[in-house]
Amino acid sequence: MTLDQGVINKKYQIQKIDLPSFTKRHLEALGMTNKCEVEVLNRKGKGIMMVRFRGSSFALGYNVTRKIEVKEVKAWN
């Protein structure tokens, strides 16, 4: 699934970032890399969302979130 399909208050693990190299490098500099955990804090409309990773919150637009492949992180029981 892609990040734009994420649900508020759920955590996901980044599997692949399929963005232009400039944007991908910028996200990597902020700490968003493969295997990084991302929590969806809020969403508006068609994929614009607030996410938290590595202790900081960021707003990402639809053109970014739809290009980030994730898988849901299951909680330990």
MITITOR-510334 format. One record per residue: residue number from 1; x, y, z of N, C-alpha, C in turn. Coordinates in Angstrom, 3 decimals. Layout:
residues N
<bami: NUM, n_u: X, n_v: Y, n_w: Z, ca_u: X, ca_v: Y, ca_w: Z, c_u: X, c_v: Y, c_w: Z> $
...
This chain:
residues 77
<bami: 1, n_u: 0.841, n_v: -1.174, n_w: 0.000, ca_u: 0.000, ca_v: 0.000, ca_w: 0.000, c_u: 0.885, c_v: 1.236, c_w: 0.000> $
<bami: 2, n_u: 0.304, n_v: 2.370, n_w: -0.306, ca_u: 1.061, ca_v: 3.619, ca_w: -0.290, c_u: 0.643, c_v: 4.452, c_w: 0.918> $
<bami: 3, n_u: 1.493, n_v: 5.380, n_w: 1.303, ca_u: 1.268, ca_v: 6.163, ca_w: 2.510, c_u: -0.026, c_v: 6.977, c_w: 2.438> $
<bami: 4, n_u: -0.434, n_v: 7.409, n_w: 1.260, ca_u: -1.663, ca_v: 8.202, ca_w: 1.147, c_u: -2.905, c_v: 7.408, c_w: 1.546> $
<bami: 5, n_u: -2.790, n_v: 6.095, n_w: 1.653, ca_u: -3.898, ca_v: 5.238, ca_w: 2.074, c_u: -3.864, c_v: 4.972, c_w: 3.581> $
<bami: 6, n_u: -2.908, n_v: 5.570, n_w: 4.262, ca_u: -2.729, ca_v: 5.336, ca_w: 5.692, c_u: -3.885, c_v: 5.857, c_w: 6.528> $
<bami: 7, n_u: -4.024, n_v: 5.288, n_w: 7.721, ca_u: -5.097, ca_v: 5.613, ca_w: 8.659, c_u: -4.498, c_v: 6.363, c_w: 9.843> $
<bami: 8, n_u: -5.228, n_v: 7.353, n_w: 10.333, ca_u: -4.767, ca_v: 8.156, ca_w: 11.466, c_u: -4.487, c_v: 7.261, c_w: 12.675> $
<bami: 9, n_u: -3.402, n_v: 7.569, n_w: 13.379, ca_u: -2.943, ca_v: 6.887, ca_w: 14.598, c_u: -2.404, c_v: 5.483, c_w: 14.352> $
<bami: 10, n_u: -2.125, n_v: 5.128, n_w: 13.124, ca_u: -1.486, ca_v: 3.839, ca_w: 12.833, c_u: -0.043, c_v: 4.091, c_w: 12.426> $
<bami: 11, n_u: 0.775, n_v: 3.073, n_w: 12.654, ca_u: 2.192, ca_v: 3.168, ca_w: 12.297, c_u: 2.478, c_v: 2.284, c_w: 11.096> $
<bami: 12, n_u: 3.391, n_v: 2.769, n_w: 10.262, ca_u: 3.766, ca_v: 2.070, ca_w: 9.044, c_u: 5.284, c_v: 2.065, c_w: 8.916> $
<bami: 13, n_u: 5.788, n_v: 1.079, n_w: 8.208, ca_u: 7.223, ca_v: 0.994, ca_w: 7.932, c_u: 7.434, c_v: 1.282, c_w: 6.451> $
<bami: 14, n_u: 8.361, n_v: 2.182, n_w: 6.163, ca_u: 8.665, ca_v: 2.546, ca_w: 4.785, c_u: 9.302, c_v: 1.345, c_w: 4.080> $
<bami: 15, n_u: 8.779, n_v: 1.009, n_w: 2.916, ca_u: 9.326, ca_v: -0.076, ca_w: 2.105, c_u: 10.103, c_v: 0.455, c_w: 0.903> $
<bami: 16, n_u: 9.566, n_v: 1.506, n_w: 0.285, ca_u: 10.200, ca_v: 2.045, ca_w: -0.920, c_u: 9.753, c_v: 3.487, c_w: -1.106> $
<bami: 17, n_u: 10.687, n_v: 4.342, n_w: -1.494, ca_u: 10.376, ca_v: 5.732, ca_w: -1.810, c_u: 10.649, c_v: 5.930, c_w: -3.298> $
<bami: 18, n_u: 9.598, n_v: 6.143, n_w: -4.063, ca_u: 9.708, ca_v: 6.260, ca_w: -5.519, c_u: 9.466, c_v: 7.706, c_w: -5.946> $
<bami: 19, n_u: 10.409, n_v: 8.563, n_w: -5.588, ca_u: 10.312, ca_v: 9.992, ca_w: -5.883, c_u: 11.536, c_v: 10.439, c_w: -6.670> $
<bami: 20, n_u: 11.467, n_v: 11.622, n_w: -7.298, ca_u: 12.664, ca_v: 12.152, ca_w: -7.967, c_u: 13.819, c_v: 12.251, c_w: -6.962> $
<bami: 21, n_u: 15.032, n_v: 12.120, n_w: -7.458, ca_u: 16.194, ca_v: 12.030, ca_w: -6.569, c_u: 16.318, c_v: 13.234, c_w: -5.634> $
<bami: 22, n_u: 16.006, n_v: 14.443, n_w: -6.085, ca_u: 16.118, ca_v: 15.618, ca_w: -5.224, c_u: 15.176, c_v: 15.493, c_w: -4.024> $
<bami: 23, n_u: 13.927, n_v: 15.136, n_w: -4.272, ca_u: 12.934, ca_v: 15.004, ca_w: -3.199, c_u: 13.293, c_v: 13.846, c_w: -2.282> $
<bami: 24, n_u: 13.713, n_v: 12.735, n_w: -2.875, ca_u: 14.089, ca_v: 11.566, ca_w: -2.078, c_u: 15.270, c_v: 11.887, c_w: -1.162> $
<bami: 25, n_u: 16.267, n_v: 12.579, n_w: -1.676, ca_u: 17.431, ca_v: 12.945, ca_w: -0.860, c_u: 17.030, c_v: 13.893, c_w: 0.273> $
<bami: 26, n_u: 16.095, n_v: 14.796, n_w: -0.014, ca_u: 15.628, ca_v: 15.732, ca_w: 1.017, c_u: 14.929, c_v: 14.969, c_w: 2.149> $
<bami: 27, n_u: 14.059, n_v: 14.028, n_w: 1.800, ca_u: 13.379, ca_v: 13.227, ca_w: 2.823, c_u: 14.379, c_v: 12.377, c_w: 3.613> $
<bami: 28, n_u: 15.366, n_v: 11.821, n_w: 2.917, ca_u: 16.388, ca_v: 11.029, ca_w: 3.599, c_u: 17.195, c_v: 11.895, c_w: 4.568> $
<bami: 29, n_u: 17.465, n_v: 13.145, n_w: 4.196, ca_u: 18.197, ca_v: 14.052, ca_w: 5.081, c_u: 17.380, c_v: 14.361, c_w: 6.336> $
<bami: 30, n_u: 16.049, n_v: 14.329, n_w: 6.209, ca_u: 15.176, ca_v: 14.547, ca_w: 7.363, c_u: 15.028, c_v: 13.283, c_w: 8.211> $
<bami: 31, n_u: 15.470, n_v: 12.143, n_w: 7.674, ca_u: 15.420, ca_v: 10.893, ca_w: 8.421, c_u: 14.454, c_v: 9.859, c_w: 7.887> $
<bami: 32, n_u: 13.744, n_v: 10.154, n_w: 6.802, ca_u: 12.807, ca_v: 9.188, ca_w: 6.229, c_u: 13.564, c_v: 8.282, c_w: 5.256> $
<bami: 33, n_u: 13.897, n_v: 7.096, n_w: 5.734, ca_u: 14.638, ca_v: 6.128, ca_w: 4.927, c_u: 13.868, c_v: 4.812, c_w: 4.899> $
<bami: 34, n_u: 14.323, n_v: 3.865, n_w: 4.096, ca_u: 13.714, ca_v: 2.539, ca_w: 4.094, c_u: 13.785, c_v: 1.952, c_w: 5.494> $
<bami: 35, n_u: 12.732, n_v: 1.256, n_w: 5.882, ca_u: 12.582, ca_v: 0.601, ca_w: 7.186, c_u: 12.279, c_v: 1.584, c_w: 8.317> $
<bami: 36, n_u: 12.200, n_v: 2.873, n_w: 8.027, ca_u: 11.846, ca_v: 3.883, ca_w: 9.025, c_u: 10.362, c_v: 3.748, c_w: 9.369> $
<bami: 37, n_u: 10.014, n_v: 3.903, n_w: 10.646, ca_u: 8.613, ca_v: 3.857, ca_w: 11.047, c_u: 8.012, c_v: 5.251, c_w: 10.992> $
<bami: 38, n_u: 6.792, n_v: 5.327, n_w: 10.448, ca_u: 6.074, ca_v: 6.588, ca_w: 10.272, c_u: 4.699, c_v: 6.438, c_w: 10.906> $
<bami: 39, n_u: 4.291, n_v: 7.432, n_w: 11.680, ca_u: 2.950, ca_v: 7.430, ca_w: 12.266, c_u: 2.124, c_v: 8.520, c_w: 11.589> $
<bami: 40, n_u: 0.910, n_v: 8.173, n_w: 11.172, ca_u: 0.004, ca_v: 9.146, ca_w: 10.561, c_u: -0.697, c_v: 9.890, c_w: 11.689> $
<bami: 41, n_u: -0.497, n_v: 11.206, n_w: 11.752, ca_u: -1.087, ca_v: 12.020, ca_w: 12.811, c_u: -2.428, c_v: 12.607, c_w: 12.405> $
<bami: 42, n_u: -2.534, n_v: 13.034, n_w: 11.163, ca_u: -3.754, ca_v: 13.658, ca_w: 10.675, c_u: -3.745, c_v: 13.607, c_w: 9.156> $
<bami: 43, n_u: -4.918, n_v: 13.743, n_w: 8.573, ca_u: -4.980, ca_v: 13.770, ca_w: 7.110, c_u: -6.099, c_v: 14.694, c_w: 6.677> $
<bami: 44, n_u: -5.904, n_v: 15.279, n_w: 5.509, ca_u: -6.910, ca_v: 16.156, ca_w: 4.923, c_u: -7.057, c_v: 15.786, c_w: 3.468> $
<bami: 45, n_u: -8.285, n_v: 15.678, n_w: 3.049, ca_u: -8.534, ca_v: 15.453, ca_w: 1.629, c_u: -7.959, c_v: 14.165, c_w: 1.102> $
<bami: 46, n_u: -7.342, n_v: 14.273, n_w: -0.059, ca_u: -6.978, ca_v: 13.113, ca_w: -0.869, c_u: -5.566, c_v: 12.576, c_w: -0.634> $
<bami: 47, n_u: -4.955, n_v: 12.817, n_w: 0.474, ca_u: -3.622, ca_v: 12.261, ca_w: 0.691, c_u: -2.669, c_v: 13.228, c_w: 1.344> $
<bami: 48, n_u: -3.131, n_v: 14.445, n_w: 1.600, ca_u: -2.308, ca_v: 15.397, ca_w: 2.334, c_u: -2.344, c_v: 14.959, c_w: 3.792> $
<bami: 49, n_u: -1.182, n_v: 14.799, n_w: 4.407, ca_u: -1.189, ca_v: 14.313, ca_w: 5.779, c_u: -0.044, c_v: 14.841, c_w: 6.613> $
<bami: 50, n_u: -0.288, n_v: 14.810, n_w: 7.914, ca_u: 0.734, ca_v: 15.103, ca_w: 8.910, c_u: 1.254, c_v: 13.756, c_w: 9.397> $
<bami: 51, n_u: 2.559, n_v: 13.597, n_w: 9.374, ca_u: 3.168, ca_v: 12.350, ca_w: 9.816, c_u: 4.272, c_v: 12.647, c_w: 10.821> $
<bami: 52, n_u: 4.611, n_v: 11.641, n_w: 11.619, ca_u: 5.722, ca_v: 11.775, ca_w: 12.555, c_u: 6.699, c_v: 10.640, c_w: 12.291> $
<bami: 53, n_u: 7.970, n_v: 10.988, n_w: 12.186, ca_u: 9.024, ca_v: 9.985, ca_w: 12.113, c_u: 10.264, c_v: 10.555, c_w: 12.767> $
<bami: 54, n_u: 10.968, n_v: 9.678, n_w: 13.437, ca_u: 12.190, ca_v: 10.041, ca_w: 14.164, c_u: 11.983, c_v: 11.227, c_w: 15.104> $
<bami: 55, n_u: 10.796, n_v: 11.299, n_w: 15.733, ca_u: 10.535, ca_v: 12.300, ca_w: 16.749, c_u: 10.075, c_v: 13.660, c_w: 16.268> $
<bami: 56, n_u: 9.943, n_v: 13.853, n_w: 14.960, ca_u: 9.510, ca_v: 15.145, ca_w: 14.418, c_u: 8.279, c_v: 14.964, c_w: 13.540> $
<bami: 57, n_u: 7.457, n_v: 16.013, n_w: 13.473, ca_u: 6.246, ca_v: 15.972, ca_w: 12.650, c_u: 6.452, c_v: 16.762, c_w: 11.370> $
<bami: 58, n_u: 5.866, n_v: 16.245, n_w: 10.288, ca_u: 6.001, ca_v: 16.879, ca_w: 8.977, c_u: 4.683, c_v: 16.800, c_w: 8.225> $
<bami: 59, n_u: 4.435, n_v: 17.785, n_w: 7.377, ca_u: 3.288, ca_v: 17.746, ca_w: 6.472, c_u: 3.791, c_v: 17.292, c_w: 5.107> $
<bami: 60, n_u: 3.098, n_v: 16.324, n_w: 4.515, ca_u: 3.468, ca_v: 15.812, ca_w: 3.200, c_u: 2.264, c_v: 15.901, c_w: 2.279> $
<bami: 61, n_u: 2.478, n_v: 16.334, n_w: 1.052, ca_u: 1.408, ca_v: 16.454, ca_w: 0.073, c_u: 1.111, c_v: 15.140, c_w: -0.633> $
<bami: 62, n_u: 0.004, n_v: 15.136, n_w: -1.345, ca_u: -0.454, ca_v: 13.942, ca_w: -2.060, c_u: 0.584, c_v: 13.434, c_w: -3.050> $
<bami: 63, n_u: 1.254, n_v: 14.330, n_w: -3.765, ca_u: 2.238, ca_v: 13.897, ca_w: -4.758, c_u: 3.430, c_v: 13.192, c_w: -4.130> $
<bami: 64, n_u: 3.640, n_v: 13.389, n_w: -2.832, ca_u: 4.705, ca_v: 12.686, ca_w: -2.114, c_u: 4.161, c_v: 11.400, c_w: -1.496> $
<bami: 65, n_u: 3.043, n_v: 11.497, n_w: -0.766, ca_u: 2.532, ca_v: 10.328, ca_w: -0.037, c_u: 2.127, c_v: 9.188, c_w: -0.963> $
<bami: 66, n_u: 1.691, n_v: 9.500, n_w: -2.163, ca_u: 1.281, ca_v: 8.420, ca_w: -3.081, c_u: 2.467, c_v: 7.681, c_w: -3.693> $
<bami: 67, n_u: 3.666, n_v: 8.199, n_w: -3.501, ca_u: 4.873, ca_v: 7.573, ca_w: -4.051, c_u: 5.712, c_v: 6.861, c_w: -2.991> $
<bami: 68, n_u: 5.188, n_v: 6.763, n_w: -1.777, ca_u: 5.911, ca_v: 6.091, ca_w: -0.693, c_u: 5.176, c_v: 4.809, c_w: -0.339> $
<bami: 69, n_u: 5.828, n_v: 3.674, n_w: -0.590, ca_u: 5.225, ca_v: 2.378, ca_w: -0.289, c_u: 5.520, c_v: 2.028, c_w: 1.164> $
<bami: 70, n_u: 4.466, n_v: 1.561, n_w: 1.859, ca_u: 4.589, ca_v: 1.225, ca_w: 3.280, c_u: 3.891, c_v: -0.097, c_w: 3.575> $
<bami: 71, n_u: 4.203, n_v: -0.630, n_w: 4.761, ca_u: 3.415, ca_v: -1.752, ca_w: 5.282, c_u: 3.098, c_v: -1.428, c_w: 6.738> $
<bami: 72, n_u: 1.935, n_v: -1.879, n_w: 7.175, ca_u: 1.501, ca_v: -1.565, ca_w: 8.541, c_u: 2.358, c_v: -2.315, c_w: 9.544> $
<bami: 73, n_u: 2.689, n_v: -1.629, n_w: 10.623, ca_u: 3.462, ca_v: -2.223, ca_w: 11.716, c_u: 2.460, c_v: -2.796, c_w: 12.709> $
<bami: 74, n_u: 2.545, n_v: -4.085, n_w: 12.945, ca_u: 1.662, ca_v: -4.754, ca_w: 13.890, c_u: 2.180, c_v: -4.542, c_w: 15.305> $
<bami: 75, n_u: 1.283, n_v: -4.265, n_w: 16.237, ca_u: 1.677, ca_v: -4.071, ca_w: 17.638, c_u: 1.972, c_v: -5.431, c_w: 18.269> $
<bami: 76, n_u: 2.917, n_v: -5.421, n_w: 19.208, ca_u: 3.237, ca_v: -6.642, ca_w: 19.943, c_u: 2.131, c_v: -6.919, c_w: 20.935> $
<bami: 77, n_u: 1.741, n_v: -8.182, n_w: 21.085, ca_u: 0.712, ca_v: -8.543, ca_w: 22.068, c_u: 1.351, c_v: -9.049, c_w: 23.332> $
